């Protein structure tokens, strides 16, 4: 059953009588209302605790993840630093290895050049040795030939000396021939006297060079015809007859003095 609300009635009804001192309050007369604040407060407290715990765990997790991230970053940086250091060490080793290889190549090239020079020098020495051997063999042949010729010439001189000895004695004793040294080993000086009837002491001489197989007259006094002297020397070289040569030279001087 519904009751109409009358403002005047409600005001008057709710207003306490001013004259009654121990009259009861209208609020005390209302039925009690239970809004569940304690349960709500407890639930809010439990929620707050769970929320604070969630925030704390989240903060802790964030801090741990941040610290772990920093540790991981530090480890990565350390790994990167170590790798850079390893790369530098490997680069230095590679540079040293390349320098060593370059030095070895240069040393190898130098050794090859030295070997080539020594080989060329050895070949040159071998060629020079062969030329020397050939020259020595040729010189030995020439020496043998000269020795043979000297032995033959010595035999001829010995044979001629045996023939010329008595004749030279005759020339020296009776015809005024004197043989002297000319100051050198292979030269003889022949001096004639008794050439001029007007002056028997007047002398004429010539020097004979016997160093070579072909004899030659170096000088003579007095001056005579050069062609006659050359003819006498030519006959001497052909015949090796010293007596005939001396007779021919005496005749040349006799004609020259006259």
C-alpha positions as CSV (number, residue, x, y, z in Angstrom):
1,X,0.0,0.0,0.0
2,X,1.5,3.3,-1.0
3,X,1.6,6.5,1.0
4,X,1.6,9.9,-0.5
5,X,4.4,12.2,0.5
6,X,3.3,15.4,1.9
7,X,6.0,18.0,2.4
8,X,4.2,19.7,5.2
9,X,3.5,16.5,7.0
10,X,7.1,15.3,6.6
11,X,8.5,18.4,7.9
12,X,6.3,18.5,10.8
13,X,6.5,14.9,11.5
14,X,10.3,14.9,11.4
15,X,10.7,18.0,13.4
16,X,11.2,17.2,17.1
17,X,8.9,18.7,19.5
18,X,10.6,21.6,21.1
19,X,8.9,21.2,24.3
20,X,9.9,17.6,25.0
21,X,13.5,17.3,26.3
22,X,13.8,13.5,26.3
23,X,12.1,12.8,23.0
24,X,14.0,10.1,20.7
25,X,15.8,11.0,17.5
26,X,14.4,10.0,14.2
27,X,17.7,8.6,13.1
28,X,17.6,6.3,16.0
29,X,14.3,5.1,15.0
30,X,15.4,4.3,11.4
31,X,16.2,0.6,10.6
32,X,19.9,-0.1,10.5
33,X,21.4,-0.3,7.0
34,X,24.5,-2.6,6.3
35,X,26.5,-1.3,3.3
36,X,29.4,-3.8,3.7
37,X,32.2,-1.3,4.2
38,X,34.3,-3.6,6.3
39,X,34.2,-6.3,3.6
40,X,34.9,-3.7,1.0
41,X,37.7,-2.3,3.0
42,X,39.2,-5.7,3.6
43,X,38.8,-6.6,-0.1
44,X,40.4,-3.2,-1.0
45,X,43.2,-3.9,1.4
46,X,43.8,-7.4,-0.1
47,X,43.7,-5.8,-3.6
48,X,46.1,-3.1,-2.5
49,X,48.5,-5.8,-1.0
50,X,48.3,-7.9,-4.2
51,X,48.7,-4.8,-6.4
52,X,51.7,-3.6,-4.3
53,X,53.1,-7.1,-4.5
54,X,52.6,-7.1,-8.3
55,X,54.2,-3.7,-8.6
56,X,57.1,-4.8,-6.4
57,X,57.6,-8.0,-8.3
58,X,57.3,-6.1,-11.6
59,X,59.8,-3.5,-10.4
60,X,62.1,-6.3,-9.2
61,X,61.7,-8.1,-12.5
62,X,62.4,-4.9,-14.4
63,X,65.5,-4.2,-12.3
64,X,66.7,-7.7,-12.7
65,X,66.1,-7.6,-16.4
66,X,67.8,-4.2,-16.6
67,X,70.8,-5.5,-14.6
68,X,70.9,-8.6,-16.8
69,X,70.7,-6.4,-19.9
70,X,73.5,-4.3,-18.6
71,X,75.5,-7.4,-17.8
72,X,74.8,-8.8,-21.3
73,X,75.7,-5.5,-22.9
74,X,78.9,-5.4,-20.8
75,X,79.7,-9.0,-21.8
76,X,79.0,-8.2,-25.5
77,X,81.2,-5.1,-25.2
78,X,84.0,-7.1,-23.6
79,X,83.6,-9.8,-26.3
80,X,83.7,-7.1,-28.9
81,X,86.8,-5.6,-27.3
82,X,88.5,-8.9,-27.1
83,X,87.5,-9.7,-30.7
84,X,88.9,-6.3,-31.8
85,X,92.1,-7.1,-29.9
86,X,92.3,-10.5,-31.5
87,X,91.7,-8.9,-34.9
88,X,94.6,-6.4,-34.2
89,X,96.8,-9.2,-33.0
90,X,96.0,-11.2,-36.2
91,X,96.5,-8.1,-38.3
92,X,99.9,-7.6,-36.7
93,X,100.8,-11.3,-37.2
94,X,99.6,-11.1,-40.8
95,X,101.7,-7.9,-41.3
96,X,104.8,-9.5,-39.7
97,X,104.2,-12.7,-41.8
98,X,103.9,-10.6,-45.0
99,X,107.0,-8.7,-44.1
100,X,108.8,-12.0,-43.4
101,X,107.6,-13.4,-46.7
102,X,108.8,-10.2,-48.5
103,X,112.1,-10.4,-46.8
104,X,112.4,-14.1,-47.7
105,X,111.5,-13.4,-51.3
106,X,114.1,-10.6,-51.4
107,X,116.7,-12.9,-49.9
108,X,115.8,-15.7,-52.3
109,X,116.1,-13.3,-55.3
110,X,119.4,-12.0,-53.9
111,X,120.6,-15.6,-53.5
112,X,119.5,-16.5,-57.0
113,X,121.3,-13.4,-58.4
114,X,124.4,-14.4,-56.4
115,X,124.2,-18.0,-57.7
116,X,123.7,-16.7,-61.2
117,X,126.7,-14.4,-60.9
118,X,128.8,-17.2,-59.3
119,X,127.7,-19.6,-62.1
120,X,128.6,-17.0,-64.7
121,X,132.0,-16.4,-63.0
122,X,132.6,-20.1,-62.8
123,X,131.8,-20.5,-66.5
124,X,134.1,-17.5,-67.3
125,X,136.9,-19.0,-65.2
126,X,136.4,-22.4,-66.9
127,X,136.6,-20.7,-70.3
128,X,139.7,-18.8,-69.2
129,X,141.2,-22.0,-67.8
130,X,140.6,-23.8,-71.1
131,X,142.2,-20.8,-73.0
132,X,145.1,-20.9,-70.6
133,X,145.5,-24.7,-71.1
134,X,145.4,-24.2,-74.8
135,X,147.9,-21.3,-74.6
136,X,150.2,-23.4,-72.3
137,X,150.0,-26.3,-74.7
138,X,150.8,-24.0,-77.6
139,X,153.7,-22.4,-75.6
140,X,155.0,-25.8,-74.7
141,X,155.0,-26.8,-78.4
142,X,156.8,-23.6,-79.2
143,X,159.3,-24.2,-76.4
144,X,159.8,-27.7,-77.6
145,X,160.3,-26.5,-81.2
146,X,162.7,-23.8,-80.0
147,X,164.6,-26.2,-77.9
148,X,164.9,-28.6,-80.8
149,X,166.0,-25.7,-83.1
150,X,168.5,-24.5,-80.4
151,X,169.9,-28.0,-80.1
152,X,170.2,-28.2,-83.9
153,X,171.7,-24.8,-83.9
154,X,174.1,-25.7,-81.2
155,X,175.1,-28.8,-83.1
156,X,175.7,-26.6,-86.2
157,X,177.7,-24.1,-84.1
158,X,179.8,-26.9,-82.6
159,X,180.4,-28.4,-86.1
160,X,181.2,-25.0,-87.5
161,X,183.4,-24.1,-84.6
162,X,185.5,-27.2,-85.2
163,X,185.9,-26.0,-88.8
164,X,186.3,-22.3,-88.0
165,X,188.8,-22.8,-85.2
166,X,191.9,-23.2,-87.3
167,X,190.6,-20.6,-89.8
168,X,189.9,-18.1,-87.0
169,X,193.4,-18.6,-85.7
170,X,194.7,-18.0,-89.2
171,X,192.6,-14.8,-89.5
172,X,193.6,-13.5,-86.1
173,X,197.3,-14.3,-86.6
174,X,198.0,-13.4,-90.2
175,X,195.1,-11.2,-91.3
176,X,194.6,-8.9,-88.3
177,X,191.1,-10.1,-87.1
178,X,190.1,-9.5,-83.5
179,X,186.9,-10.6,-81.9
180,X,185.5,-8.5,-79.0
181,X,182.4,-8.3,-76.9
182,X,179.9,-5.6,-77.9
183,X,178.5,-5.1,-74.4
184,X,175.5,-7.5,-74.8
185,X,175.2,-11.2,-74.6
186,X,174.2,-11.9,-78.1
187,X,176.4,-9.4,-79.9
188,X,180.0,-9.8,-81.2
189,X,182.3,-7.1,-82.5
190,X,184.7,-8.1,-85.3
191,X,187.7,-5.7,-85.7
192,X,189.9,-5.9,-88.9
193,X,193.3,-4.4,-89.3
194,X,196.0,-4.6,-92.1
195,X,193.4,-3.3,-94.6
196,X,195.2,-0.2,-95.9
197,X,198.7,-0.4,-97.4
198,X,199.2,3.2,-96.4
199,X,198.3,2.6,-92.8
200,X,198.4,-1.0,-91.5
201,X,197.2,0.0,-88.1
202,X,194.0,1.5,-89.4
203,X,191.0,-0.6,-88.2
204,X,187.5,-1.3,-89.5
205,X,184.8,-3.1,-87.4
206,X,181.2,-4.3,-87.4
207,X,178.8,-5.7,-84.8
208,X,176.9,-8.9,-85.5
209,X,173.6,-9.6,-83.6
210,X,173.1,-13.4,-83.0
211,X,170.1,-13.1,-80.8
212,X,167.8,-14.5,-83.5
213,X,168.2,-17.3,-86.0
214,X,168.5,-14.7,-88.7
215,X,171.8,-12.8,-88.0
216,X,172.1,-9.1,-88.7
217,X,174.8,-6.4,-88.7
218,X,174.0,-3.6,-86.3
219,X,176.7,-1.1,-87.2
220,X,180.0,-0.8,-88.8
221,X,183.0,1.7,-89.3
222,X,183.9,3.0,-91.7
223,X,180.7,3.5,-93.7
224,X,180.5,1.0,-96.6
225,X,177.8,0.1,-99.1
226,X,174.8,-1.2,-97.2
227,X,173.7,-3.4,-100.1
228,X,177.1,-5.3,-99.9
229,X,176.7,-5.8,-96.2
230,X,173.2,-7.1,-96.5
231,X,174.3,-9.5,-99.3
232,X,177.0,-10.9,-97.0
233,X,174.6,-11.3,-94.1
234,X,172.1,-13.0,-96.4
235,X,174.7,-15.6,-97.5
236,X,175.6,-16.2,-93.9
237,X,172.0,-16.9,-92.9
238,X,171.6,-19.3,-95.8
239,X,174.9,-21.2,-95.5
240,X,175.9,-20.6,-91.8
241,X,179.5,-20.3,-93.1
242,X,181.1,-17.8,-90.8
243,X,184.5,-18.0,-92.5
244,X,183.1,-17.0,-95.9
245,X,181.1,-14.2,-94.2
246,X,184.2,-12.8,-92.6
247,X,186.1,-12.9,-95.9
248,X,183.2,-11.1,-97.6
249,X,183.1,-8.4,-95.0
250,X,186.9,-7.9,-95.2
251,X,186.6,-7.5,-98.9
252,X,183.8,-4.9,-98.4
253,X,186.0,-2.9,-95.9
254,X,189.0,-3.1,-98.3
255,X,186.9,-1.7,-101.2
256,X,185.4,1.0,-98.9
257,X,188.8,2.1,-97.6
258,X,190.2,2.4,-101.2
